[in-house]
Amino acid sequence: MRKLALALSLVATPLWAQTTLPPLQESSFWAQEVDSGNLPPIESRLPQEPLIVDLAAKGRSFGTQGGTLRTLVSRSKDVRQMVVYGYARLVGYQPDYSLAPDILKSVDVEQGRKYTLHLRNGHRWSDGAPFTSDDFKYWWDNVVNNAEITPSGPPDFMFVENKLGRVTFPDPLTVVFEWDDPNPDFLHLLAQASPPFIYRPAHYLKQFHADFADPEKLADEVDDARVKSWAALHNKRDNMYKFDNPQQPTLQPWLNTSDSDGSRQLFVKNPYYHRIDSRGIQLPYIDVVNMDVVGGGLIAAKANAGEVDLQARGLDFPDISILKKGEVDGGKYKVFLWANGAASQIAIYPNLNFADPVWRDVMRDVRFRRALSLGIDRRMINRALYFGLAKEGGMTALSQSVLYDEADLHAWAALDIDAANALLDEMGLTERMPSGLRKLPDGRPMEFVVETAGERSEEENALAIITDTWRDLGIRLIMRPLDRDILRNRIYAGTTMAAVWFGWDNGLPGPATSPKYLAPTNQEFFAWPMWGQYYQTMGQSGEAPDLQPAQELMDLAESWTRTDDTQERTAIWDRMLEIHADQQFAIGILSEAPQPIVVSNRLKNVPENGVWAYDPGAHFGIHRIDEFYLEDPLVQVSR
């Protein structure tokens, strides 16, 4: 019955939508282009059955068209946030974290293994070209199954029980994904902040593909782009998530119009966007998004000065006091405090795939990881950094999750220097330097290097406090700030000893949430990058997990996919969370500190209470930023 209910819920219209098409109103932003004949009228730009949003049913007000929304990022590559925030997905999460069709008209689900995707008739890419099953076929036949473009072959989600799924295209508006065994995580993957884009604008990309393009013209394009092959050119032009190619058509609510990586990035509303309100006005309400690139240290100051309309990225808990003061003094914005959906604000990841064999063996001994956790004064860190408002403990499901277990939160998480030293002694790490530092088995001093992305002061301040207590264990903590991309690449290559980062993106799982991210299935979990690579590449790179608890996590994750019984799935989750709490693969420190959200007084329909989470929810995405609007869009705001 649960599978049937899932199928019906995705076939049906979302609860906040209506089915009766209202009289359509031309967008004020595009009216001049329509009048001049450069753009078709609204009736020709929308799908025959657009997604009609009933704002009143969502407790929101109808919006005013127009205006420019100002926001900030700290790197030019963060233009990808427009894909996250815009959150146009084949299926997407609703505020209660149930799934509903978005780009798709509906989805039929049969036995959890066959998914029939129904497209909206008349839906078009941002350049006006039809969006049809051919765009899915191009992805399947010409991208993931082309060895030059995708040497690793189809992505791992297309394999169930080591058998490749099938994709068929019965007609222009129908795509069928089918496996021999259930693939219950498929729709949730499509709803991610960074989803697998299982479609591509075929009409655009064919000009860069050897199977379709004129060879001489393609060779010239390769030379002009200064890449080594046509496949490299194709991959460079095909950036659905990075969003850094303005020429590539999109289905997102706003289009990238900036050809360079300059300090100002502009996005204009998509004239072919598939969502309208119940008055017949095409979304998004806001015409332009102005994304300025500034130094990370300036974001809070600029927000405080009223230079943004919507800002959360680049703001952290320590900024709340100055932001609240600016709210009172300047009167230009409000500060909302959203819940944080990450499983941990700060977590330390010993790299179990570290290239140094001596350190690797030490870190793979669970007693060492437990000792590190017992040597952290979480109470002091909480008081110093979060005024005591965060929740102290290890990394596990957050207290708002039905899977929360207080025992998991507190496992090995109370400051106990004596117990930590006893564990290290039990390991045989009893030899010490004259300075008091313990020695590794090969005689080197125990200097534990933790690398950071250097982007959050809380991480560095927490590590400074941990340095003092770990010194009482005979371990010297050395902090090394790096660029984020360099840090990730070092972790993936096994050259980072340990890293500090957030906890799991999804700290709010339920029994129906796939627990795959708790198992070594992805290199993004910094404790086991090589094991994750092994799974992601089906053994072509990385290393197979060789620790029993990690292998048990893999088995449990597979068992979850083979049942749809809620009690069984809950038991699997409970065991996997228990293993993480016991094994301390990631050493969580604190969680649930509020996330400040700065909202201009002009900006409406932004929820006062929300959850700031990358997955699930895509930050602002789940709250549908295309429904936000500026109350006085014609007013020019000084920068």
N, C-alpha and C positions, 0 to 999 in steps of 0.2 A: 504493500500500500504506500510506503514512503516514496518509492520510485515513481509510482503513478502520480502522487501529489506533486512531486518535483516537476514532472512533465507538464501537468496542468498549470502549475504556477508560472511556468515559462511560456506556455502558449498564450495564457491570458494577458490582458493589458495590465500593466502595473497599477497598484491601488491609487496612485496619485495622478493617473492619466485618464483621459476620456477618449471616446471613440467617435463622437460626432464632430465632423470637420466644420469649424466655424468659418465665417467669411474671412478671407485672407487680406492682410494689410501689408502694403509694400514697406520695406525697410527704409527709414529716412536716410540711412547712410548710403544705400544703393540707388535711391530714387533717381538721381541725376544720371547715373550710368544706364538705368533702364530707359529714361526719357530720351537719351542720346542714341539708343540702339546698341550700346556696347554690352548690354547684359539682358538676358530674358527677364520677363516679369516674374513676380513671386510664384504665380501659379505654375510656371514652367520649371521653376528651380527646386521646388519641394517634391519629395516622394508623393505618390498618390495617397499613401496612408502615412503621413508623418507621425512622429511621436508627439502627442498633444498633452501638455503638462497642465494639470488643474492645480494652479498655485493655491487656491483657497483650500483645497483638500490637504495641502501640505502646511497650512497655517501661514502662508506667505502672501505678500501683496503683489499686485500686478506692477510691472516695472515700467520705467521711462526709458525710451531708446536714447542711445547716444553717450558721448563722453569718453574720456580716457582714464583708465585705471592705472595708477602708478604703483610699481612694486620694485624690489631690489633683489639682486643676487650677487654672489661674491666671485663668480667665475663665468666667463662667456659661454662655456659648455653647459651652463645651467639653463640654457634656453629649453632644454629637455623638460624642465618643470612645467612648461605649457602643455605638454602631453600628459603629464601627471595631473595637474590641476584641471585641465580641460575635460579629461576623463570620458571621452567618447569611446565606448567599448562595445564589442558585439553583444555581450551581456555585462551588466554592472551591478554593483552592490547598491541596495537601498539603505536608508538610514538604520534599519534594523538588521542589516547585514544579510538579508535574504537577497536572492538573485532575481533579476528581471531583464527582459530584452531591452536593448537600447538601440544600437545600430541595426540589429536584427529585428524583424517583425515578430518572430516567435522561434521557439526551439522545441522540437519533439524529442523526448528521451525514452528509449526503449531498453529496459533491463540494465540500465547504467552502462551499456556498451555501444549503443548506436545513437548518434546525435544527428538529427536532421535540422539544418539551419535554413530558415526561410528569410530571404532578403526582402527589403521594401521595394516594391515596384516603383521605378522612376527615381530611385536614390542616385545621386551623382557625386563624383569627386569635386573638390574645390575648384577645379578648372572647367567643370561642366560635363566631363566625360562620364558615361554610365558606370555605375558600380554594380557589377554582376558576378556570377559564379566564375567567369573567366579570370577574375582577379585572384580568386582562391586557387584556380587551376594553374595560373602562372606561378604562384608561390610553390605549389606542390611539384609541378613538373619541371619548372625552369629555374627555381632557386634552391630549395632544399634537396632536390634530387639531381642537381647538377654538380658533379664532382669538382669542377673548377671554382664555382662560387661557394659551395659548402662542402669542403673536403671531408668533414666529419659525418656527412650524411644527414638524414632526418633527425630532428631533435628528439631528446630522450622521452618526452611526453607522448610521442607517437608509438612507443614500444610498451606493450603490456605483456608480462610473462615472457619477455625477450622476443615477442612476436610483433612485427610491424603492422600498424593499423592500415586501413584502406580509406581512400578519399575518392568520392565519385561526385559527378556533377550532372544530375538528371536533366536540369533545364537552367536557363539563365538566372532564376531566382532561388535555386535550391542547391545546397551543398550537403553531402552526407559524410560524416566521419564515423568509422565503424571499426570495432575491435572484436576479437573472439571472446575476450574476457572483459569484465567491467573496468571502466576507467573513470572512477567517480570524481576525480579531481579535475577533469577536463574543463568544465565550465568555470570553476574557480580560477583556473589559470588564465582564462580569457578575461576575467574581471580584475586581474592584478594591476597594480600601478605601472609595472613594466611587463605587459602581457606578451605572449608569443603572437606577433602579428601574422596571422595565418592567411593573409591576403596582401596583395601588392597592387599598386596602380600599373597594371600591365601595359596600358597604352603609352605610358611615359617611359617605363624601364626597358621596353623592347629595343629602344634606340641604342641601348648600351649592351645588348646581349648578342653574342655571336650567332645564335640561332635565328635571329630576326633582322639584325642591322646590316646595312651595306658594309662590306669588309673594309673598303678604302676609307669611308667616312668614319667607321669605328676606330680604325688605326689612327686617324688624325685626332680623334677625341682622346684616345689613350695618350698620345704625345702631348696634347695641350694640357691634359690633367697631370702630366708628369708622374704617371704610375706605370707599373711594369707589365700589366696585362689588361685585357678587356674585363676579366673577372674582378680585378682590383678596382677598375673604373666603376663597374656595376655596383660593387659594395660601397664605394665612396658616394655614389649618387643615391643609394638606397638606405636612408636613415630614418625609418619610421619613428623610432623612439628618440634618437638624438635631436631630430627636428632642426638640423642645421643646414638643410638644403632647401632654400625657398622655392626652387623650381619643382620639387617633388610634391604632387597633389596630396591632399590630406582629407580626412573626414572629421578632424578636430574642430572645435568651435571657432578657433582663431587661426589665421595663417601667418607664418613667418614671412616678413617682408624685408628682412635685413640680410644683405648679401655678405656682410663682413662680420668679424668677431669684435666689432667696436664696442664702446662702452654703453651705447644705447641700442637696444633691440626693440623693434616695433612689430606688433602683431595686430592684424585687422580681422574683423569678423568674417566668417566663411559664408559667402552668399548662397551656398547650397546646403547649409547645415540642416539636419533632418528633424530638429525639434522646434515646436512652436508653443506659445501659450494658448489658453482657451479663448482668447480674444482674436486669435489669428495672426499674432505678431511673431515673427521669426526670432528665435534666440540665436546667439546671446544678445542680451539687451545692450551691453557695453560695446561700443564700436571698436575701440583701440585699447590694447594693453601695452604700456610703456614699461619695459623691463630694463632698468639701469644696472650696469655692472660696477660695483664699488668694492673697496676693501672690506673684508669681513668685519673689521673693527669699527667701521663707520655705520653699519646698518642700524644699530640701536640708536646712535646719535641722530641719524637722519629721520628715523621713525619718531623719535622724541621731538624733532623740530617740525613734525607734521608734513614731511615730504613723501609720505606713502599713503595709499588708500587701503591696502591690504598687505600685511606682512606677518610672517611667522618664521620663515626660513632665515637663519642668521641671528635669531633671537633665542635666548635661553633664560632659564630661571633667574640668574643674577641680574638680568636687565629689567626685571619687573619693577623694582623700586624707582628707577629713573623714569621708566615709562609711565608708571602711575603718577609720578610728580608732574610729568609733562601733560598727562591727561587733565589734571586739575588746573595747572597753570595756563596751558595753551588753549584748551577747550576745542581742539581740532579733531580729536580722535577718542576712541574708547579702547580699553584694554580688556579683552576677554581672557579668561584663564581656562583653557581646555585641558581635559585629561590627556595624558601621554600614553599612547598605545604600545610603545616599545616595551619589551619584557624587562629591560634594565636601562636606566639612564647611562650608566657606566659599567662596563664589564671588561675584564682582562682575559685575553685568550692566549694561554700557552700553546705554542704551535707544536702539535704532536708529530708533525712531518718536518720538523726543523732539520736542516742538512747536517748539523753537528751531531755525530752519533752519541757522544757522551751526554751532552745536554738532552738529546732526544730521549735517551733511556731514562734519565732522571725525571723528565717531565711526564713520561708515560707511566710512571709509578704514581698511583692515585694518592698515596700518602703525601707526596710532594705538593700536589695541587690542593689537597685538603689543608696542609700546613700553611700554604700561602693564604688561603681563605680565612683560616683561624687567626692569621696575623694581621688582619685588617680591622681598624677601629672605625666601623661604619657609623657609630653614634657621633664620633667627632666629625667625620666627613659630612654627615647630615646636618649637624648644627652649624658647621663652618660655611657650607655651600648652599644649603637649602632651608636654613632657619628651622630645622627639625621637621619640615613638612613632607619630606620624602619618606618612602617606606624602606626600612633597612632590611637587607637580606640578600640571598642569592638569586640567581636568575631562574624564574619559573613563570607559570601563568599568573597574570595579574589578579588582584582580589575581585575584580568585576567579572571574571570568567567563571563559568560553572565548573571548570576543571581546577580551580584554585585549591591548594592544600597548604595550610600554614606550615606543616611539617617540612614540605619541600623548600619553602621560603627560608626557614631557619636552619636547615641542615648545614653543618660546618660553617655557620655564619656568625657565631658569637666570638668576640675577641677573647682568645685564650692562648697567650704566649707560651705558657708551660706545655700545654697539650701539643701546640705546633712544634715546639722544640723536641718533644718526645717522639713525634712522628718522624722528624728528620734524623734523629739519633737512631731510631729503629731501622731506618733505611741504610744505616752504616755511614752516614755523612757526618762523622764525628771529628775528623781532622780539621784543624783550624789554622788560619794564618795568625801571625803575631797581632794583627789588628782585630782579631776576633771573627773575621769572616770565615765561614766554612769553606772547605775545599771540595772540589769535584773529585770523583774517583781517579781522575788522571792528574790531580794536584793543582789544577788551576783554581783561582778564587771564584766563589759563587757570585758572579756579577750578572744579575738578571736584567737583560735589556728589554725594555718595553717601548715599542715604537708607537707614535701617535700621528694623526693627520694634522696636528697643530692648529685645529680650527675651533676648539672649544676650551675655554679657560677652565671649566669644571674638571675636565679630564686631567689637565696638568696640575691643578690645585689638589685634586684627590690623590694623584700619584705622589705629590710632595709629602702629603700626610702619611701615605703608606710607606714611603721611604724610611721614615723614622721607626715605625713598628717592625718592618721587615729587618731593619738593622739589628733588632733584638733577637731575630732568628738566625743571625749570622749571614744574612743575604743582603748584598748591596743592589738596590734598584737603580738602574740607569735609564733615564728617560731620553728618547731620541725623537724629536719632531721631524716629520717628513711631509712632502707634498702628498696629498691623498692618493693620486694615481701611482706615484712611486711606491707608497706604502702597500697598496693592493698588489702591485706586481711583485714586490719582494715577498709578500706573504704567499702568493700563489707559487712562487719559485722555491719556497722553503728556506729562504735566506733571512727571514725574520724570526727571532726567538719567541717573541710574544708581542701582542698588539692590544691596544685599548680601543673600544668602540662601543656602540649601543648594543643592547641585547637583541633577541629575535625581533624582527619588525612586528610580527603578530603576537602580542602578548595577551590577546583576548580570544583564544581559540574556543571552539565548542566541539562536541563529539563528531559533528559532521565536517569539521575542518581537517584537511589532510595533515597528518603529522610528519610528512616527508621531511620538512625542514628541521626536525629534531634528529633525523638520521643522517649519516654521512653521504648525502646525495648532491651536495653543492659546495663548490669551492668558496662561496661567500661566507660560510661559517668558518671563521679564521682559525679555529682549533684543529681543523683537519682539511686543509685545502687540497692536498694530494688525493685523499680518499674521495673527496667530492668530485675532483677531476676524473677519477677512475670511473665513477658512476655516470657522470655526464657524457663521457666519451665512449661509454661501453667498453672500457678496458684499453682503449688506444693510448691513453696517457695517464699519468698519476700512479697511484698505488692502491691495491685492494686493502680494505681495513683488516688489520690483524690483531686488534684488541677485542676480547670477548664482549665487553659491554657495547662497543660500537657495532659489532656484528649482530648482537641481540636487537639493537635499535633498528637495524636494517630489516631483520626478520619481522619485528613488530609492525613497522611501516607497511611491509608487504601484506601482513595479516589484516591490517585495517582496510586495504583495498578489496579484500575478498569477502567482506561482510557488510551488510547494511543495517545490522542490528545495533540500536543505539547503546544498549548496555555493553555489548562486546566492544564497541568502539570506545566507549568511555573507559573501560578496563584497560584497553591498549594505551590510551592517552595517559591514564594514571601511572601505568608501569613505565612509560617512556619518560615522563616528568620525574618519576622517582629515580630512574637511572641517572638522569642529568644532575639531580640534586645530590646524589650520592657520589658521582664520579667527578663533579666539578670540572667538566670539560671547558666551560666558560665560568669564570669566577665573577658572579654578579655582585654589585656593591649596593646600589640603591635603585629604586623604581618609583614610578607614579608621581614625580615632581611635576607641577603644573607647567604647561606650555603657554607662554604669552602670545596672544594674537592681537595685533594692532589693526583696528578697523576705523577708517575715516568716518566722521559723523555724516558724511554725504553718502556713504555706501550702505545700501539696504539689503535685506534678506539674508544677511550673514547670521547664522545661529549663535546665540550667546554661549550655549553649552555644546560642546562637541568633543570628538576624540582626534587628537593629532597623531595620525599613524600613516606610515607609508603603505603597509599592507596589513590587513585589508583596509581599503578606504581611500588610498591615493591622496592623502593630506586633505586638501579642500575638495577633491574630486567627488567624494561621496555626498557632499553637501551641494553639489551642482552649481559651480561658480558661474555657469552661463545664465543662471537665474538671478544673480546679484545685479544690482543696478545703482546708478548714481542719481540721487534725488534731484540734483541741479546740473545736468550734464553739460549745459552750455556755459556754465561759469568757468572761466579760466583760472586755474590755480597756479600761483607762482611756485617755482621750484627752489 
